[in-house]
Amino acid sequence: MAGQGILSKGITLSYKKDTEFVVIPDLQEVPELGGTVEKVEVTTLADGSKRYINGIKDYGDLAFKFLYDNSGEGASYRILRGLEEAEGIDEYKVELPDGTAFTFSASVATKLDGASVNGALTFTATLTLNSDMEVSNPA
């Protein structure tokens, strides 16, 4: 695979149910994964230019887009709305086709996206992180 690139087909978002991660179906879009280190200014009156040190990392909110399905207990909308209504912090994992995984804890909020003529219904699940994002390399 080196140098050939990887197709996005097969990326999954899972949540931890009991002791295992369960894939949430119908994922359509994944946000940028990773954070930005905030810079902290440490300039003194003796400095001729501004100086900075690295602060803490900000991951921002992660907005995942799904094809709307509320047909049963295993449907993406039903799963994520249930997690939202429970108002808890849950563990999530994004896994790439090559096995690279990003795991983190977050709370979720869902919203039905706008609809248009002859368009598929979608919804967005926004995850607000409550932990660092751990990256695992493929085996």
Short mmCIF file of the C-alpha atoms (twelve columns), coordinates in Angstrom:
data_MODEL
# 
_entry.id   MODEL 
# 
loop_
_atom_site.group_PDB 
_atom_site.id 
_atom_site.type_symbol 
_atom_site.label_atom_id 
_atom_site.label_alt_id 
_atom_site.label_comp_id 
_atom_site.label_asym_id 
_atom_site.label_seq_id 
_atom_site.Cartn_x 
_atom_site.Cartn_y 
_atom_site.Cartn_z 
_atom_site.pdbx_PDB_model_num 
ATOM 1   C CA . MET A 1   0.000   0.000  0.000  1 
ATOM 2   C CA . ALA A 2   2.930   2.355  0.424  1 
ATOM 3   C CA . GLY A 3   2.660   5.348  -1.877 1 
ATOM 4   C CA . GLN A 4   -0.629  4.218  -3.429 1 
ATOM 5   C CA . GLY A 5   -3.065  6.020  -1.126 1 
ATOM 6   C CA . ILE A 6   -6.131  4.632  0.591  1 
ATOM 7   C CA . LEU A 7   -9.758  4.916  -0.457 1 
ATOM 8   C CA . SER A 8   -12.109 6.220  2.245  1 
ATOM 9   C CA . LYS A 9   -14.459 3.260  1.684  1 
ATOM 10  C CA . GLY A 10  -14.707 1.197  4.836  1 
ATOM 11  C CA . ILE A 11  -14.128 3.906  7.470  1 
ATOM 12  C CA . THR A 12  -16.252 3.144  10.526 1 
ATOM 13  C CA . LEU A 13  -17.429 4.917  13.667 1 
ATOM 14  C CA . SER A 14  -18.112 2.643  16.626 1 
ATOM 15  C CA . TYR A 15  -19.247 3.135  20.191 1 
ATOM 16  C CA . LYS A 16  -18.359 0.948  23.144 1 
ATOM 17  C CA . LYS A 17  -21.269 -1.143 24.368 1 
ATOM 18  C CA . ASP A 18  -20.358 -3.105 27.472 1 
ATOM 19  C CA . THR A 19  -16.848 -4.339 26.560 1 
ATOM 20  C CA . GLU A 20  -16.942 -4.296 22.742 1 
ATOM 21  C CA . PHE A 21  -17.056 -1.608 20.077 1 
ATOM 22  C CA . VAL A 22  -20.196 -1.743 17.920 1 
ATOM 23  C CA . VAL A 23  -20.149 -0.159 14.454 1 
ATOM 24  C CA . ILE A 24  -22.769 2.530  13.859 1 
ATOM 25  C CA . PRO A 25  -24.174 1.948  10.340 1 
ATOM 26  C CA . ASP A 26  -24.751 4.381  7.463  1 
ATOM 27  C CA . LEU A 27  -21.792 6.709  8.049  1 
ATOM 28  C CA . GLN A 28  -21.356 9.146  5.145  1 
ATOM 29  C CA . GLU A 29  -18.822 11.759 6.261  1 
ATOM 30  C CA . VAL A 30  -16.018 11.885 8.815  1 
ATOM 31  C CA . PRO A 31  -14.527 15.157 10.101 1 
ATOM 32  C CA . GLU A 32  -10.859 15.995 10.421 1 
ATOM 33  C CA . LEU A 33  -9.292  13.916 13.188 1 
ATOM 34  C CA . GLY A 34  -6.638  15.411 15.404 1 
ATOM 35  C CA . GLY A 35  -6.255  18.669 17.230 1 
ATOM 36  C CA . THR A 36  -4.588  22.002 17.123 1 
ATOM 37  C CA . VAL A 37  -2.189  23.024 19.864 1 
ATOM 38  C CA . GLU A 38  -3.087  26.453 21.142 1 
ATOM 39  C CA . LYS A 39  -0.230  28.881 21.450 1 
ATOM 40  C CA . VAL A 40  0.347   30.780 24.678 1 
ATOM 41  C CA . GLU A 41  2.063   34.137 24.469 1 
ATOM 42  C CA . VAL A 42  5.002   34.563 26.842 1 
ATOM 43  C CA . THR A 43  6.376   37.849 25.505 1 
ATOM 44  C CA . THR A 44  8.016   40.118 28.054 1 
ATOM 45  C CA . LEU A 45  8.744   43.816 27.883 1 
ATOM 46  C CA . ALA A 46  12.405  42.972 27.203 1 
ATOM 47  C CA . ASP A 47  11.611  40.968 24.020 1 
ATOM 48  C CA . GLY A 48  11.986  42.445 20.538 1 
ATOM 49  C CA . SER A 49  9.331   40.134 19.098 1 
ATOM 50  C CA . LYS A 50  6.480   38.024 20.379 1 
ATOM 51  C CA . ARG A 51  7.342   34.647 21.885 1 
ATOM 52  C CA . TYR A 52  5.064   31.650 22.372 1 
ATOM 53  C CA . ILE A 53  4.978   28.239 24.010 1 
ATOM 54  C CA . ASN A 54  2.687   25.364 23.182 1 
ATOM 55  C CA . GLY A 55  -0.508  25.240 25.208 1 
ATOM 56  C CA . ILE A 56  -3.107  22.498 25.336 1 
ATOM 57  C CA . LYS A 57  -4.527  20.694 22.328 1 
ATOM 58  C CA . ASP A 58  -8.032  21.573 21.148 1 
ATOM 59  C CA . TYR A 59  -9.815  18.899 19.128 1 
ATOM 60  C CA . GLY A 60  -12.962 20.948 18.617 1 
ATOM 61  C CA . ASP A 61  -16.282 19.223 18.025 1 
ATOM 62  C CA . LEU A 62  -16.377 16.297 15.599 1 
ATOM 63  C CA . ALA A 63  -19.393 16.324 13.255 1 
ATOM 64  C CA . PHE A 64  -20.169 12.955 11.632 1 
ATOM 65  C CA . LYS A 65  -22.805 12.778 8.899  1 
ATOM 66  C CA . PHE A 66  -25.108 9.764  8.547  1 
ATOM 67  C CA . LEU A 67  -27.806 8.573  6.179  1 
ATOM 68  C CA . TYR A 68  -31.000 8.856  8.244  1 
ATOM 69  C CA . ASP A 69  -32.422 5.537  9.460  1 
ATOM 70  C CA . ASN A 70  -34.710 5.139  12.470 1 
ATOM 71  C CA . SER A 71  -36.254 1.800  11.468 1 
ATOM 72  C CA . GLY A 72  -35.197 -0.251 14.483 1 
ATOM 73  C CA . GLU A 73  -32.904 -0.702 17.480 1 
ATOM 74  C CA . GLY A 74  -29.787 -1.110 15.312 1 
ATOM 75  C CA . ALA A 75  -30.474 1.977  13.184 1 
ATOM 76  C CA . SER A 76  -27.885 4.754  13.280 1 
ATOM 77  C CA . TYR A 77  -30.301 7.507  14.343 1 
ATOM 78  C CA . ARG A 78  -31.833 5.338  17.076 1 
ATOM 79  C CA . ILE A 79  -28.394 4.391  18.455 1 
ATOM 80  C CA . LEU A 80  -27.036 7.935  18.550 1 
ATOM 81  C CA . ARG A 81  -30.258 9.518  19.876 1 
ATOM 82  C CA . GLY A 82  -30.257 6.894  22.632 1 
ATOM 83  C CA . LEU A 83  -26.693 7.794  23.584 1 
ATOM 84  C CA . GLU A 84  -27.625 11.490 23.537 1 
ATOM 85  C CA . GLU A 85  -30.710 10.979 25.703 1 
ATOM 86  C CA . ALA A 86  -28.645 9.009  28.234 1 
ATOM 87  C CA . GLU A 87  -26.539 12.187 28.637 1 
ATOM 88  C CA . GLY A 88  -23.392 10.202 29.293 1 
ATOM 89  C CA . ILE A 89  -19.806 10.181 28.171 1 
ATOM 90  C CA . ASP A 90  -19.186 7.198  25.916 1 
ATOM 91  C CA . GLU A 91  -16.142 5.707  24.214 1 
ATOM 92  C CA . TYR A 92  -15.919 5.983  20.429 1 
ATOM 93  C CA . LYS A 93  -13.550 4.647  17.802 1 
ATOM 94  C CA . VAL A 94  -12.963 5.745  14.213 1 
ATOM 95  C CA . GLU A 95  -11.198 3.042  12.236 1 
ATOM 96  C CA . LEU A 96  -9.627  3.519  8.824  1 
ATOM 97  C CA . PRO A 97  -9.481  0.755  6.190  1 
ATOM 98  C CA . ASP A 98  -5.799  0.092  6.943  1 
ATOM 99  C CA . GLY A 99  -6.524  -0.542 10.635 1 
ATOM 100 C CA . THR A 100 -5.435  2.849  11.991 1 
ATOM 101 C CA . ALA A 101 -7.785  3.689  14.872 1 
ATOM 102 C CA . PHE A 102 -8.644  6.883  16.750 1 
ATOM 103 C CA . THR A 103 -10.284 6.317  20.155 1 
ATOM 104 C CA . PHE A 104 -11.718 8.908  22.503 1 
ATOM 105 C CA . SER A 105 -14.481 9.634  25.006 1 
ATOM 106 C CA . ALA A 106 -17.228 12.075 24.093 1 
ATOM 107 C CA . SER A 107 -20.809 13.157 24.544 1 
ATOM 108 C CA . VAL A 108 -23.075 13.243 21.502 1 
ATOM 109 C CA . ALA A 109 -25.719 15.614 20.141 1 
ATOM 110 C CA . THR A 110 -27.788 14.780 17.072 1 
ATOM 111 C CA . LYS A 111 -29.683 16.963 14.623 1 
ATOM 112 C CA . LEU A 112 -31.647 16.186 11.492 1 
ATOM 113 C CA . ASP A 113 -30.049 17.940 8.532  1 
ATOM 114 C CA . GLY A 114 -31.986 20.158 6.138  1 
ATOM 115 C CA . ALA A 115 -33.994 18.396 3.443  1 
ATOM 116 C CA . SER A 116 -34.481 19.214 -0.228 1 
ATOM 117 C CA . VAL A 117 -36.542 17.950 -3.134 1 
ATOM 118 C CA . ASN A 118 -35.330 14.540 -4.287 1 
ATOM 119 C CA . GLY A 119 -32.604 14.457 -1.612 1 
ATOM 120 C CA . ALA A 120 -31.743 11.750 0.873  1 
ATOM 121 C CA . LEU A 121 -32.487 12.492 4.521  1 
ATOM 122 C CA . THR A 122 -29.339 12.767 6.622  1 
ATOM 123 C CA . PHE A 123 -28.461 13.698 10.172 1 
ATOM 124 C CA . THR A 124 -25.367 14.938 11.954 1 
ATOM 125 C CA . ALA A 125 -23.978 13.502 15.174 1 
ATOM 126 C CA . THR A 126 -21.665 16.003 16.841 1 
ATOM 127 C CA . LEU A 127 -19.228 14.488 19.323 1 
ATOM 128 C CA . THR A 128 -17.761 16.752 21.998 1 
ATOM 129 C CA . LEU A 129 -14.554 15.194 23.258 1 
ATOM 130 C CA . ASN A 130 -13.977 14.537 26.920 1 
ATOM 131 C CA . SER A 131 -10.528 12.924 26.595 1 
ATOM 132 C CA . ASP A 132 -7.377  12.919 24.524 1 
ATOM 133 C CA . MET A 133 -7.568  11.212 21.160 1 
ATOM 134 C CA . GLU A 134 -5.453  8.050  21.121 1 
ATOM 135 C CA . VAL A 135 -4.122  6.896  17.773 1 
ATOM 136 C CA . SER A 136 -3.310  3.218  17.205 1 
ATOM 137 C CA . ASN A 137 -1.253  2.174  14.189 1 
ATOM 138 C CA . PRO A 138 -2.204  -0.861 12.110 1 
ATOM 139 C CA . ALA A 139 -0.657  -4.190 13.052 1 
# 
